Amino acid sequence: MGKATKSTKKFVSSGKLKKTIEIRKKQQQVRKKYQNRRGAKSGANTSAPEASDESDDEQDVTQNKKGGSRKGLSVDDVLGAAFIDDSDDEGEEQEEELDEDEDEEEGLEDEDFEDNASFDSVDELEEEGQNHLLELSKLAEKDPEFYKYLQENDKELLDFDPNNSQGMDDDEDAIMEDGDVEMAEERSPILTIRILQNWQKAILKQSSLRALRKLLIAFRSAAHMNEDGQTLAWTIDNSSVYNKLISTALRYTPVVLEHHIPYKKLPNGNFKAPPQTTKFKTLQKMILSYFHNTIHILSQLTDNEMLQLAVTESAKIIPYITSNRKAVKLYLKKCLELWSSANDSIRIASFVAIRKLAAANDQSILDHVLKARISLGMYLTLVRASKSTTAYTLPSINLMKNSASEIFCLDQAMAYQHAFGYIRQLAIHLRNSMKVKSKEAYKQVYNWQFIHSLDFWSIVLARACELEVEVDNGGPSELKPLIYPLVQVSLGAIKLISNNRSYPFHLHVIRSLLHLTRHTQVYMPIAPYILPVLTSTLSASSRPKSSTLKPLDLDVQIRTPQQYLKTRVYAEGLVEEVTYLLGEWLSTKSVHGSIAFPEIVVPILVVLRKAIKSVKSHSSKKDYASIKTLIERIDDSVRWTEQKRKEVKLAPNMISAVEDWERELKVKVDESPLGKYVKVQQKAREKQRKLIQKAREGEREILEQD
């Protein structure tokens, strides 16, 4: 036998050998139960993480064979996000059941206060590097936010004298001995601020792994303190100590790990997991134990600031746990839950954590599966959250759409597979509604989930296929072929129902297409779908009647309420919105930047001039002024474009020269009369939107109407 280590001798002399042997016997019984469950599938080697991952992959394949591919599901299932529980959650629950005993075993080995022998290897690492002191100047450079936090909250730690560390250890040992006596009486020692400060000093000055181990054992006690049947190492009877312990564990753990196990950060924002060194393998169990406790405590915290801190700091541990599939899936599920339900600051922090999960530079199959799971989970979470849309939830839904679109653009090959499948399912759903032509079938299309799905894919394609981005990448985006089918589905949804009550739905679809054409500069024939809304509203047969109703917010409506039909307030709102959208479409680079712009607007001007004649007879002066102003700006832009065309000599067969001329014109479109008009309208609408938002939030703002 080899020579016993110092930590082993200390453990034997503590008198806890008998109790440890009993715990080990319980662990053996747990292993036997676990082997009986997994023996038929994974064989005798149940402790190897590689075998566990292979088993998980086999289960996923089996489920796919039994349940079929996701592309075979109906669009109703997609819009309702019903199969997220059938596919992902069921697989996770099965894996959690299979790994439940294993987690129980690891919890006994890694986290229990009595079993100090399980962390002997960590203490030996501490003995190897305990003479190394962390330079505070480097800490200020590497993590200025953490250094500022120390200056504001723990300034005494920055003045810590390492010569007093021996006295600190003596106090610690005395407290631990007292704790042993109390443990013998089945009581845990009480955690105090002084003990916590001693750990902080050792971690800050020495990057002490031993102090970190003690801190994380106390952190586990805080995470499970209100649960029955838990043997906890510490008793926490003070709320300030609890908050201090949580914030200390969250802030200090990433600092110590990055010091002992650094990982490589790439220029593009991705990272490479730390190499599988002996030190990393030794600390891996402790890291996973801490990470699982962090996930557990995310469900318990109620203070928004503390919850945001937990999400932000836990994201820094991601590089150390990417190899553990179960931990990643649990963390992703919790982040998606916060991303869809918390306040905006926590939503952003959760998105940053999800973004970091997808930033792993490992191009293995597991990494591809991870990215696919992240993208799929974010999309289905978005669809589920958008089922009910109000003025209060719309900003959060827009935040979710914009953030999720960034994740999809990280890997466009993977995004193409998902986007193609879901756009195809939307098209199938639309086709079925066109065939059946019933009220229930129409409701399957005219709902918020369908609208937000179309808008989300418009945002994704606009971000990926933006002209400037394609120029930087040196070629067209892999997602560009999906623009045509998405536009066809969107226009088909507009044509499904064309009555007055469906106009808010039409406007939502038109806004999505405008966003897409504005970024991709792809021409889309939107005018034939805007003008009928205007002409039907201003027709002599639909004379509006006076009403005392407040203006209808078209941003949060997909179907006009019955009491608003044929009212002046509804007609004025429609005319204002339609004229703005028509002007915005005409000012886009794909339309206004075309050499044929004067000819394109001829039929539009004919319809507008015909409509303005009917406005004179029975509509309000506001409608007349809106349409007349738009006609004047269009005429001015026509003359502006014709003046530009006179300066050069072009012929229809000079295609390259025409393209060069259009390229120069698109840069100057914002300077045209129509471009300036749209800019002024955008600023006015944005100002009005902010005032309305402040009024909703309870602030006393006076809404002035011109």
ZAMARGU-4260 file (C-alpha; in steps of 0.2 Angstrom, whole numbers, plus 5000, padded with zeros to 4 digits):
<rodrens>
0) 5000/5000/5000 | 5006/5018/4997 | 5008/5031/5010 | 4992/5038/5016 | 4989/5057/5012
5) 4987/5070/5024 | 4969/5072/5021 | 4966/5054/5023 | 4974/5054/5040 | 4964/5069/5045
10) 4948/5060/5040 | 4952/5044/5049 | 4956/5054/5065 | 4940/5063/5064 | 4930/5048/5070
15) 4918/5048/5055 | 4924/5032/5047 | 4910/5021/5054 | 4896/5033/5047 | 4905/5034/5030
20) 4905/5015/5028 | 4886/5015/5031 | 4884/5028/5018 | 4895/5019/5006 | 4884/5003/5009
25) 4869/5013/5004 | 4877/5019/4989 | 4881/5001/4984 | 4863/4997/4985 | 4858/5012/4974
30) 4871/5006/4961 | 4863/4989/4961 | 4846/4996/4958 | 4853/5007/4944 | 4861/4992/4936
35) 4845/4982/4936 | 4836/4996/4927 | 4850/4999/4914 | 4858/4982/4914 | 4848/4976/4899
40) 4852/4991/4888 | 4869/4997/4893 | 4877/4982/4901 | 4888/4981/4916 | 4897/4997/4913
45) 4884/5009/4921 | 4896/5022/4928 | 4904/5028/4912 | 4897/5045/4905 | 4900/5039/4887
50) 4889/5024/4889 | 4875/5035/4896 | 4876/5047/4882 | 4876/5033/4869 | 4861/5026/4878
55) 4852/5043/4877 | 4855/5044/4858 | 4848/5026/4856 | 4832/5031/4865 | 4831/5046/4854
60) 4832/5036/4838 | 4819/5023/4845 | 4807/5037/4849 | 4809/5044/4831 | 4806/5027/4824
65) 4790/5025/4834 | 4783/5042/4833 | 4788/5047/4816 | 4797/5063/4811 | 4792/5080/4816
70) 4789/5085/4798 | 4774/5072/4798 | 4765/5082/4812 | 4750/5093/4807 | 4752/5112/4808
75) 4739/5112/4822 | 4752/5103/4833 | 4765/5115/4828 | 4755/5131/4831 | 4749/5124/4848
80) 4767/5118/4852 | 4759/5102/4858 | 4772/5090/4853 | 4786/5099/4863 | 4780/5088/4878
85) 4779/5073/4867 | 4796/5074/4860 | 4808/5083/4871 | 4800/5083/4888 | 4796/5064/4887
90) 4814/5060/4882 | 4820/5071/4896 | 4809/5063/4909 | 4814/5045/4903 | 4832/5050/4905
95) 4829/5059/4922 | 4821/5043/4928 | 4836/5032/4922 | 4848/5044/4930 | 4839/5048/4946
100) 4848/5035/4956 | 4864/5040/4948 | 4861/5058/4953 | 4857/5052/4970 | 4873/5043/4971
105) 4883/5058/4965 | 4874/5069/4977 | 4880/5058/4992 | 4898/5057/4986 | 4900/5075/4980
110) 4889/5086/4991 | 4886/5078/5008 | 4895/5087/5023 | 4900/5070/5031 | 4908/5063/5016
115) 4924/5074/5016 | 4934/5059/5009 | 4925/5061/4992 | 4934/5078/4990 | 4951/5072/4995
120) 4957/5074/4977 | 4952/5092/4977 | 4961/5096/4993 | 4977/5088/4986 | 4975/5100/4971
125) 4974/5114/4984 | 4990/5108/4992 | 4999/5108/4975 | 4994/5126/4971 | 4991/5135/4988
130) 5007/5146/4987 | 5000/5155/4971 | 4992/5172/4975 | 4979/5180/4963 | 4985/5197/4958
135) 4971/5210/4960 | 4977/5220/4946 | 4974/5206/4934 | 4957/5203/4942 | 4952/5221/4938
140) 4957/5219/4920 | 4949/5202/4917 | 4933/5205/4926 | 4930/5224/4930 | 4912/5221/4935
145) 4917/5208/4949 | 4931/5219/4955 | 4919/5234/4956 | 4907/5223/4966 | 4921/5219/4978
150) 4925/5237/4980 | 4907/5242/4984 | 4902/5227/4995 | 4918/5218/5001 | 4931/5231/5002
155) 4939/5223/5017 | 4944/5208/5006 | 4954/5219/4995 | 4965/5224/5010 | 4967/5205/5016
160) 4984/5201/5023 | 4989/5184/5017 | 5000/5182/5033 | 4985/5180/5043 | 4979/5165/5033
165) 4985/5153/5046 | 4975/5161/5060 | 4960/5160/5048 | 4962/5141/5046 | 4964/5138/5064
170) 4947/5147/5067 | 4940/5137/5053 | 4946/5121/5060 | 4939/5125/5077 | 4922/5129/5070
175) 4922/5113/5060 | 4926/5103/5076 | 4912/5111/5085 | 4901/5107/5070 | 4907/5089/5072
180) 4900/5088/5090 | 4884/5096/5084 | 4883/5084/5070 | 4884/5070/5082 | 4869/5076/5090
185) 4860/5077/5073 | 4862/5095/5071 | 4871/5105/5058 | 4882/5120/5062 | 4875/5137/5060
190) 4883/5147/5045 | 4889/5164/5050 | 4895/5180/5041 | 4913/5177/5048 | 4914/5159/5041
195) 4908/5166/5024 | 4921/5180/5025 | 4935/5168/5028 | 4930/5158/5013 | 4929/5174/5003
200) 4947/5179/5008 | 4954/5162/5004 | 4946/5162/4987 | 4950/5179/4982 | 4969/5179/4988
205) 4974/5161/4985 | 4961/5155/4973 | 4958/5141/4986 | 4950/5126/4980 | 4947/5120/4998
210) 4938/5136/5002 | 4928/5134/4986 | 4923/5116/4991 | 4917/5122/5008 | 4908/5136/5000
215) 4899/5125/4987 | 4894/5113/5001 | 4886/5127/5010 | 4878/5133/4994 | 4870/5116/4992
220) 4863/5118/5010 | 4855/5134/5004 | 4848/5127/4988 | 4839/5112/4998 | 4836/5120/5015
225) 4817/5119/5014 | 4816/5101/5008 | 4811/5086/5018 | 4823/5071/5019 | 4839/5081/5016
230) 4855/5079/5026 | 4862/5097/5025 | 4879/5102/5031 | 4875/5119/5037 | 4860/5128/5045
235) 4856/5145/5038 | 4844/5155/5050 | 4847/5172/5044 | 4841/5180/5027 | 4856/5191/5025
240) 4868/5176/5027 | 4857/5167/5014 | 4858/5181/5002 | 4877/5184/5005 | 4880/5165/5003
245) 4870/5164/4986 | 4879/5179/4979 | 4896/5174/4985 | 4894/5156/4977 | 4888/5163/4961
250) 4901/5177/4959 | 4916/5168/4966 | 4915/5151/4958 | 4918/5157/4940 | 4933/5167/4945
255) 4941/5152/4953 | 4937/5140/4939 | 4944/5152/4926 | 4960/5153/4936 | 4963/5135/4938
260) 4955/5128/4922 | 4955/5142/4909 | 4946/5140/4893 | 4949/5148/4876 | 4938/5162/4870
265) 4938/5164/4851 | 4937/5181/4841 | 4919/5177/4835 | 4912/5176/4852 | 4912/5157/4853
270) 4923/5147/4865 | 4932/5130/4866 | 4929/5119/4881 | 4944/5117/4893 | 4956/5102/4889
275) 4953/5086/4899 | 4967/5088/4911 | 4969/5079/4927 | 4964/5094/4937 | 4948/5097/4926
280) 4943/5078/4928 | 4946/5080/4947 | 4935/5095/4948 | 4922/5090/4936 | 4910/5082/4949
285) 4911/5097/4960 | 4907/5108/4945 | 4892/5098/4940 | 4886/5097/4958 | 4887/5116/4959
290) 4878/5118/4942 | 4864/5106/4947 | 4861/5116/4963 | 4861/5132/4953 | 4848/5125/4942
295) 4838/5120/4957 | 4839/5137/4965 | 4833/5146/4950 | 4816/5139/4953 | 4816/5145/4971
300) 4822/5163/4969 | 4809/5177/4969 | 4819/5192/4970 | 4822/5198/4952 | 4840/5205/4955
305) 4845/5189/4963 | 4837/5179/4949 | 4846/5189/4936 | 4863/5187/4945 | 4860/5168/4946
310) 4857/5167/4927 | 4871/5179/4922 | 4884/5170/4933 | 4878/5153/4929 | 4881/5156/4911
315) 4900/5158/4915 | 4900/5140/4920 | 4894/5134/4903 | 4911/5130/4895 | 4914/5117/4910
320) 4898/5107/4908 | 4895/5106/4889 | 4901/5088/4889 | 4887/5083/4901 | 4871/5082/4890
325) 4859/5080/4905 | 4865/5096/4913 | 4864/5105/4897 | 4846/5100/4894 | 4840/5104/4911
330) 4849/5121/4911 | 4842/5125/4893 | 4824/5120/4899 | 4825/5132/4914 | 4832/5146/4903
335) 4819/5144/4890 | 4806/5145/4904 | 4813/5161/4911 | 4815/5168/4893 | 4797/5166/4890
340) 4789/5172/4907 | 4801/5183/4917 | 4804/5202/4916 | 4814/5209/4902 | 4831/5210/4911
345) 4829/5192/4916 | 4824/5187/4898 | 4839/5196/4891 | 4850/5187/4903 | 4842/5170/4899
350) 4845/5173/4881 | 4863/5177/4883 | 4865/5161/4893 | 4856/5151/4878 | 4867/5160/4866
355) 4882/5155/4875 | 4876/5137/4875 | 4875/5138/4856 | 4892/5146/4855 | 4902/5130/4859
360) 4915/5128/4845 | 4915/5109/4846 | 4908/5103/4829 | 4904/5086/4835 | 4887/5077/4832
365) 4882/5081/4850 | 4885/5100/4847 | 4874/5099/4832 | 4861/5091/4841 | 4863/5104/4855
370) 4861/5118/4843 | 4845/5110/4835 | 4838/5107/4852 | 4841/5126/4857 | 4833/5132/4841
375) 4818/5121/4841 | 4815/5124/4860 | 4816/5143/4857 | 4804/5143/4842 | 4791/5132/4851
380) 4793/5142/4867 | 4789/5157/4857 | 4774/5150/4848 | 4767/5144/4865 | 4770/5161/4873
385) 4761/5170/4858 | 4745/5161/4860 | 4737/5176/4869 | 4744/5193/4863 | 4739/5209/4872
390) 4746/5227/4873 | 4756/5221/4889 | 4763/5205/4882 | 4767/5211/4864 | 4784/5220/4869
395) 4790/5204/4877 | 4784/5193/4862 | 4794/5205/4850 | 4809/5203/4861 | 4808/5184/4860
400) 4806/5185/4841 | 4821/5196/4839 | 4832/5186/4851 | 4827/5169/4844 | 4831/5175/4826
405) 4849/5178/4831 | 4850/5160/4837 | 4844/5153/4821 | 4856/5163/4811 | 4871/5155/4820
410) 4870/5140/4809 | 4861/5143/4793 | 4862/5125/4787 | 4853/5119/4803 | 4841/5134/4802
415) 4836/5130/4784 | 4830/5112/4789 | 4819/5119/4803 | 4813/5134/4793 | 4809/5124/4778
420) 4799/5111/4788 | 4789/5124/4798 | 4785/5135/4783 | 4779/5120/4773 | 4768/5115/4788
425) 4761/5133/4788 | 4757/5131/4769 | 4749/5114/4772 | 4738/5122/4785 | 4733/5136/4774
430) 4729/5124/4760 | 4718/5114/4771 | 4708/5130/4777 | 4706/5135/4759 | 4699/5118/4754
435) 4687/5116/4769 | 4681/5134/4769 | 4672/5133/4786 | 4672/5144/4801 | 4683/5132/4812
440) 4695/5130/4797 | 4697/5149/4796 | 4701/5150/4814 | 4716/5138/4812 | 4724/5152/4801
445) 4717/5168/4808 | 4725/5167/4826 | 4740/5175/4835 | 4751/5160/4833 | 4750/5159/4814
450) 4753/5178/4813 | 4768/5177/4825 | 4775/5162/4816 | 4775/5171/4799 | 4782/5187/4807
455) 4796/5177/4816 | 4802/5168/4800 | 4801/5185/4791 | 4813/5192/4804 | 4825/5177/4803
460) 4826/5178/4784 | 4828/5197/4785 | 4842/5195/4797 | 4851/5181/4787 | 4848/5188/4769
465) 4851/5206/4772 | 4861/5213/4757 | 4875/5220/4768 | 4877/5204/4777 | 4878/5194/4761
470) 4891/5206/4754 | 4902/5203/4769 | 4900/5184/4768 | 4904/5184/4750 | 4888/5176/4743
475) 4870/5173/4746 | 4863/5166/4762 | 4858/5148/4763 | 4841/5154/4768 | 4837/5165/4753
480) 4827/5151/4744 | 4814/5152/4758 | 4809/5170/4754 | 4798/5165/4740 | 4788/5151/4749
485) 4786/5162/4764 | 4779/5177/4754 | 4767/5165/4745 | 4760/5158/4761 | 4759/5176/4768
490) 4749/5182/4753 | 4738/5167/4753 | 4733/5170/4771 | 4728/5188/4766 | 4717/5181/4752
495) 4709/5168/4763 | 4696/5180/4770 | 4693/5198/4763 | 4679/5205/4774 | 4681/5221/4785
500) 4683/5212/4801 | 4699/5203/4794 | 4708/5219/4790 | 4719/5219/4806 | 4725/5202/4801
505) 4730/5208/4784 | 4739/5223/4791 | 4750/5211/4802 | 4755/5201/4787 | 4759/5216/4777
510) 4770/5223/4791 | 4780/5207/4791 | 4782/5207/4772 | 4788/5226/4773 | 4801/5221/4786
515) 4807/5207/4775 | 4808/5218/4759 | 4816/5232/4768 | 4831/5221/4773 | 4833/5209/4759
520) 4828/5222/4745 | 4818/5209/4736 | 4803/5216/4727 | 4786/5210/4734 | 4769/5215/4726
525) 4761/5222/4741 | 4751/5236/4734 | 4737/5225/4727 | 4733/5219/4745 | 4734/5236/4753
530) 4723/5246/4741 | 4707/5236/4743 | 4707/5240/4762 | 4708/5258/4758 | 4695/5258/4744
535) 4682/5247/4753 | 4684/5259/4769 | 4681/5274/4759 | 4668/5268/4747 | 4651/5277/4746
540) 4642/5261/4752 | 4651/5260/4769 | 4647/5278/4775 | 4655/5278/4793 | 4644/5283/4808
545) 4649/5293/4823 | 4654/5284/4838 | 4661/5288/4856 | 4672/5272/4856 | 4691/5275/4859
550) 4703/5272/4844 | 4706/5254/4840 | 4724/5248/4843 | 4727/5238/4827 | 4744/5231/4834
555) 4735/5220/4846 | 4720/5215/4836 | 4718/5202/4822 | 4699/5203/4821 | 4689/5219/4822
560) 4676/5219/4836 | 4658/5220/4830 | 4655/5237/4838 | 4668/5245/4828 | 4662/5241/4811
565) 4656/5255/4800 | 4661/5268/4814 | 4671/5284/4810 | 4684/5280/4823 | 4688/5263/4815
570) 4688/5270/4797 | 4700/5284/4802 | 4712/5272/4810 | 4712/5261/4795 | 4715/5275/4783
575) 4729/5282/4793 | 4738/5265/4795 | 4735/5260/4776 | 4742/5276/4770 | 4757/5275/4781
580) 4760/5256/4775 | 4758/5261/4757 | 4770/5275/4758 | 4783/5264/4767 | 4782/5251/4754
585) 4784/5264/4740 | 4799/5271/4749 | 4808/5254/4750 | 4824/5252/4740 | 4816/5238/4730
590) 4802/5249/4724 | 4809/5267/4724 | 4826/5262/4719 | 4820/5254/4703 | 4822/5263/4687
595) 4804/5260/4683 | 4797/5268/4699 | 4787/5282/4689 | 4778/5268/4679 | 4776/5257/4694
600) 4766/5270/4704 | 4754/5275/4689 | 4740/5262/4694 | 4742/5266/4712 | 4740/5285/4709
605) 4724/5281/4699 | 4716/5271/4713 | 4721/5284/4726 | 4714/5299/4716 | 4698/5289/4713
610) 4697/5286/4732 | 4700/5304/4736 | 4684/5309/4726 | 4673/5299/4737 | 4682/5305/4753
615) 4676/5323/4749 | 4658/5318/4749 | 4656/5308/4765 | 4672/5306/4775 | 4682/5316/4787
620) 4694/5330/4783 | 4708/5319/4792 | 4706/5305/4779 | 4706/5317/4765 | 4722/5326/4771
625) 4731/5309/4774 | 4728/5303/4756 | 4731/5320/4748 | 4747/5322/4756 | 4753/5304/4751
630) 4748/5308/4733 | 4758/5324/4733 | 4773/5315/4740 | 4772/5301/4727 | 4771/5314/4713
635) 4786/5323/4720 | 4796/5307/4720 | 4791/5303/4703 | 4798/5320/4697 | 4813/5317/4707
640) 4817/5300/4699 | 4813/5306/4682 | 4826/5320/4684 | 4839/5307/4689 | 4835/5297/4674
645) 4837/5312/4662 | 4855/5314/4668 | 4860/5297/4660 | 4857/5289/4643 | 4851/5271/4646
650) 4843/5258/4635 | 4833/5242/4639 | 4847/5231/4633 | 4860/5239/4644 | 4856/5228/4659
655) 4873/5230/4668 | 4872/5249/4666 | 4854/5250/4673 | 4859/5239/4688 | 4874/5251/4692
660) 4862/5266/4690 | 4849/5258/4702 | 4863/5254/4714 | 4868/5272/4715 | 4850/5277/4716
665) 4846/5266/4731 | 4859/5275/4742 | 4849/5291/4739 | 4832/5285/4741 | 4830/5292/4759
670) 4834/5309/4752 | 4818/5308/4740 | 4802/5317/4745 | 4793/5301/4749 | 4808/5295/4759
675) 4808/5311/4770 | 4789/5310/4772 | 4790/5292/4778 | 4804/5297/4790 | 4793/5310/4798
680) 4779/5298/4799 | 4790/5285/4808 | 4796/5298/4821 | 4778/5304/4825 | 4772/5286/4827
685) 4786/5281/4838 | 4783/5296/4849 | 4765/5292/4850 | 4769/5273/4854 | 4781/5279/4868
690) 4767/5290/4876 | 4755/5276/4875 | 4767/5264/4883 | 4770/5276/4897 | 4752/5278/4900
695) 4750/5259/4901 | 4764/5258/4914 | 4754/5270/4925 | 4764/5286/4922 | 4754/5302/4921
700) 4757/5307/4903 | 4745/5318/4893 | 4741/5311/4876 | 4739/5325/4865 | 4730/5322/4848
705) 4732/5334/4834
</rodrens>
